[in-house]
Amino acid sequence: MVGTENRVRKIGITVGVLGTVVLLVVFRKQLRSIGKKLKFAGKKFDIGQELREEGRKGGVQTYPDSWYKDTADNLQANFEGCGYYVDAQIVSLMKKLKTNTDYLLLNKAFGVRRFDGCNWEFNFGWDEGNLGQSLNGELDYDEISDINNHFKSVGITYSV
């Protein structure tokens, strides 16, 4: 009897460990994203101050003022659905940014809006947030990395 109990205990421990490993593999993208958000949660982002600083550095605005509002509106329209085509449109719009000033002006134009979260962190439902929160609610890890890699390639020092 004792040998059977030990065997059952060992099987239970093995199943528990394997289950934990499977869950970590399945949810690794969400765990990375949560960790990233917690890291930056306490930092305040003052767009006006950042724009003034960019102006002192000689930062340039690539597009007319109306482009940033129109792009913010287009992004929000794309946040109202989930799926590859919608996400590809969002990534494409974000890749049009060429300078830190462009990124800041788009953030300012976007403000705080409603978005339809398409991942587990946002429970696949409606939420409200700024551009960064909306992008993180809509896009997966690879799409966010694609945008951040574009930012690095053109010299934008911010990330999503």
N, C-alpha and C positions, 0 to 999 in steps of 0.2 A: 504493500500500500504506500509506503513512504517513497519508494522509487517512482510510482505513478504520480504522486503529488509533486515531486520535484520536476518531473518531466512536464507536467501541465504548467507549473510555474515558469519553467524555462520557455515554453512555447508562448505563454502569455507575454512575457517580457520581450521576446523576439518580435511578436506581432505588434506590440506597442512601439518599439523602436522603429520598425519598418514603417508603420503608419505615420509616425512623426516625420521621418525622412521624406516620405511621399508628399505629405502636406507642405513641408518646407520647399520642396522642388516645385510643386504646383503654384504656390503663392509667393515665390521669390521676387517677382516683379513688384507685387503690391507691397511686400515688406521693404524693398529698397526705396520705393516711392514714399512710404510712410516715414522711414528713417530720414530721408532727405527733407521732408516737410517739417519734421520735428527739429531738425538742425537749424532751419531758418525761421521757425515759428516766432521766436522772440525778437527778430530784427524788424525795425520799422523802415518802410520804404517811402520816402517823400519824393514824389515825382517832380514837383516844382524845384526842390533843392537839387535833385540830380540833373535836371535840364539846365539850371543856372551853371552848375559845375561843368557840364558838357560845353556850354557856350563859352565859358572861360578857357576851355581847352581847344576851342576852335571847331567844335563839333558842328556838322552840317546836316541840314534837313534835305533829304533826297526828293521828296514829293511835295505837292501843294497841300495846304492844311486840309482841304476837303478829302484828299485821299485817305487820310488816317481815320476820319469819321466813317467814310464809305467802307473801308476795310474792316473797321470794328463792327459795323452793321453786318457785313458779309460773314465775318467770323461767328457772330451771334446766330445768324440764320443757320449756319452749318452746325452749331452746337445743339440744334433742335432735333438731331437724329443721330443714330449710331450706325457704324458700318465703314467698310474700307473706302468707298467712294467719298463719303463725307470727310473722313479723316485725311484722305489724300488732298482734298481741297483746302483743308485747314493748314496742312503742312506746306502746301504750295504758296498760300498767302503769307505765311510766316517767313518763307524763304525769300520773299521780295524785300525784306528789310536789309539795309546795307550799312547802317551806322547805329551807334548807341542812341543818337538823337531820334532816329526813326523808331527804334524800339520804345523809347520813353514816350514819344508823341502818340504811338499806337496805344500804349498802356493808358495814357491820359484820356484819349478819345474813347477807349473802351469803358473806363470807369468800373462800376460794379453793375453786373447784369445777371439775369437768370440764365442758367444753362442746364442741359439734360445730361447728367453724369452717366458715362457709359463704362464704368468699372466698379469693382466691388467696394472701393473706398467710399463711393458716393451712392451706394445701394441702387445703382441704375435708376435714379430718379432725379427730379428737379431740385436744383440748389441755386444759390446766389453767390457770386464771387467776382474777383477781379480777373484780368486776363490770364495771369499765371494759374490761378485756381481753376479757371474754366478749361484751360489747356490740359492741366493735370487730370481733370475730371473726364475729359473726352478721349484723350490720346493714350496709347499704350507706351511702354518703356522705349521700344525701338523708334517710334515716331518722335517722341520727345528727344531722344538721342540724335536723331536725324536733324531736327531743328537746331539743337545745341551745337552740333558739328558744323552746320552752316554758319551759325553765329561766330564760332571760332575762326572759320575760314575767311570771313570778311572783316574780322577785327571787332565784332561786338563782344563786349566783356560781360554782358549779362547772360543768364541762362534761364530756361523755363523751369 
